[in-house]
């Protein structure tokens, strides 16, 4: 029985020795910076068999979360106006923040402004633009640019309307002047023709 206890205790000691650290010496906290530097130099450098990414043709853009707003902008850039509009509406519906509502409203107004869009409605754009306040803090840069472009287009449209009105007035004046010149010719030719016989 005494031998079996010895065997068991030897077995337990060998197991405990296997779990103990192999390196004898001061703990890492007690080692000075010079000792730590020497220890790190004596350790072999690990090399991993990972493929290198040195290829120049790799289009490895960093992964980033895209929102429905981003997807809508991408679809809009690719000319898929209906799909872009759906993404903007989805973004507005799913994101509950006032910022998301503002961004979606700007994007939808932009889609309504495009002449090739099936949603083209210049009057709706003017109404939407009148309701939009200034950009909130943290607004998406593309939404801010869209709003500024919409404001520019609205100003240009007003100038265009003014120019068309001025052009219409000038055309009416020109017609009146041509009519007056025609009458003057008839009068002067009629008077000179009457004086000749």
C-alpha positions in Angstrom: 0.0 0.0 0.0 2.9 2.2 0.8 4.3 1.6 -2.7 1.0 2.5 -4.3 1.0 5.8 -2.4 4.5 6.5 -3.6 3.5 5.7 -7.2 0.5 8.0 -7.0 2.4 10.8 -5.4 5.2 10.5 -8.0 2.6 10.5 -10.7 1.0 13.7 -9.2 4.3 15.4 -9.0 5.2 14.6 -12.6 1.9 16.0 -13.7 2.4 19.2 -11.6 5.9 19.5 -13.0 4.6 19.3 -16.5 2.2 22.2 -15.9 4.9 24.4 -14.3 6.8 26.9 -16.5 10.0 25.5 -18.0 12.0 28.7 -17.5 13.5 29.3 -14.1 14.3 32.8 -13.2 12.6 36.1 -12.3 9.0 36.7 -13.2 8.4 39.0 -16.2 7.3 41.8 -13.9 10.6 41.6 -12.0 12.8 41.6 -15.2 14.4 44.9 -16.0 14.1 46.4 -19.5 17.6 45.2 -20.5 16.8 41.7 -19.5 13.5 41.8 -21.4 15.3 43.0 -24.5 17.8 40.2 -24.3 15.1 37.7 -23.8 13.1 38.9 -26.9 16.3 38.8 -29.0 17.0 35.2 -28.0 13.5 34.1 -29.0 13.2 32.9 -32.6 11.1 35.0 -34.9 7.9 33.3 -35.9 7.1 33.1 -39.6 3.5 32.5 -40.7 2.7 30.9 -43.9 0.2 33.5 -44.9 0.0 34.7 -48.5 1.4 38.1 -49.1 -0.7 40.8 -50.6 1.8 42.4 -52.9 -0.3 42.2 -56.0 -1.0 45.6 -57.6 -4.1 44.4 -59.5 -5.9 43.5 -56.2 -8.9 45.7 -55.6 -8.9 45.2 -51.9 -10.9 48.1 -50.6 -11.4 48.1 -46.9 -14.6 46.5 -45.9 -17.1 49.0 -44.6 -20.8 48.8 -43.7 -23.0 50.3 -46.4 -26.3 51.7 -45.6 -29.3 51.9 -47.9 -28.3 55.5 -48.5 -24.9 54.4 -49.7 -26.5 51.7 -51.9 -28.9 54.3 -53.3 -26.0 56.6 -54.2 -24.2 53.8 -55.9 -27.3 52.8 -57.9 -27.9 56.5 -58.8 -24.3 56.8 -60.1 -24.8 53.7 -62.2 -28.0 55.1 -63.7 -30.5 52.8 -61.9 -32.8 55.6 -60.8 -35.8 53.4 -59.7 -33.6 51.2 -57.6 -31.9 54.2 -56.1 -35.2 55.7 -55.1 -36.2 52.4 -53.5 -33.0 52.4 -51.5 -33.5 55.9 -50.3 -37.1 55.2 -49.3 -36.0 52.1 -47.4 -33.3 54.1 -45.7 -35.8 56.7 -44.6 -38.2 54.0 -43.3 -35.6 51.8 -41.4 -33.5 54.6 -39.9 -35.5 56.4 -37.3 -33.2 59.4 -36.8 -34.1 62.9 -38.0 -30.7 62.9 -39.8 -31.6 59.9 -41.8 -35.0 61.4 -42.7 -33.2 64.6 -43.9 -30.7 62.7 -46.0 -33.4 60.5 -47.6 -35.5 63.5 -48.3 -32.6 65.3 -50.0 -31.8 62.2 -52.1 -35.4 61.7 -53.1 -35.7 65.4 -54.1 -32.5 64.8 -56.2 -34.1 61.8 -57.9 -37.2 63.9 -58.7 -35.1 66.6 -60.2 -33.4 64.3 -62.8 -35.0 64.9 -66.2 -34.4 61.2 -67.2 -36.0 60.0 -64.0 -39.5 58.5 -64.1 -40.2 60.5 -61.0 -39.3 63.9 -62.6 -41.4 66.6 -61.0 -39.8 70.0 -60.9 -42.6 71.4 -58.8 -42.2 68.6 -56.2 -38.5 69.4 -56.0 -39.2 73.0 -55.3 -41.7 72.1 -52.6 -39.3 69.6 -51.0 -36.5 72.0 -51.1 -38.6 74.7 -49.4 -39.4 72.3 -46.6 -35.8 71.1 -46.1 -33.9 73.0 -43.4 -30.1 73.3 -43.3 -28.0 70.2 -43.0 -28.0 68.7 -39.5 -24.8 67.9 -37.7 -23.1 64.8 -39.0 -25.0 64.7 -42.3 -23.6 62.5 -45.1 -21.3 64.6 -47.3 -23.1 63.5 -50.5 -26.5 64.6 -49.0 -25.1 68.0 -48.2 -23.7 68.3 -51.8 -27.0 67.2 -53.2 -28.9 69.9 -51.3 -26.4 72.5 -52.4 -26.8 71.4 -56.0 -30.6 71.4 -55.6 -30.5 75.0 -54.3 -28.3 75.9 -57.3 -30.7 74.3 -59.7 -33.6 76.1 -58.1 -31.9 79.4 -58.5 -30.9 78.6 -62.1 -34.5 77.6 -62.8 -35.8 80.9 -61.5 -33.2 82.7 -63.7 -34.3 80.6 -66.6 -38.0 81.5 -66.0 -37.0 85.2 -65.8 -35.1 85.0 -69.0 -37.9 83.2 -70.8 -40.3 85.9 -69.7 -37.9 88.7 -70.9 -37.5 86.8 -74.2 -41.3 86.6 -74.6 -41.6 90.3 -73.9 -38.9 91.1 -76.4 -40.5 88.9 -79.1 -43.8 90.7 -78.6 -42.0 94.1 -78.8 -40.2 93.0 -82.0 -43.5 91.9 -83.6 -45.0 95.2 -82.7 -42.0 97.1 -84.2 -42.0 95.0 -87.3 -45.7 95.7 -87.7 -45.1 99.5 -87.2 -42.3 99.4 -89.8 -44.5 97.6 -92.2 -47.2 100.3 -91.8 -44.7 103.1 -92.2 -43.5 101.6 -95.4 -47.0 101.3 -96.7 -47.7 104.8 -95.8 -44.5 106.2 -97.3 -44.8 104.1 -100.4 -48.4 105.0 -100.7 -47.7 108.7 -100.4 -44.8 108.5 -102.8 -46.8 106.4 -105.2 -49.7 109.0 -105.1 -47.3 111.8 -105.7 -45.7 110.3 -108.8 -48.6 110.0 -111.2 
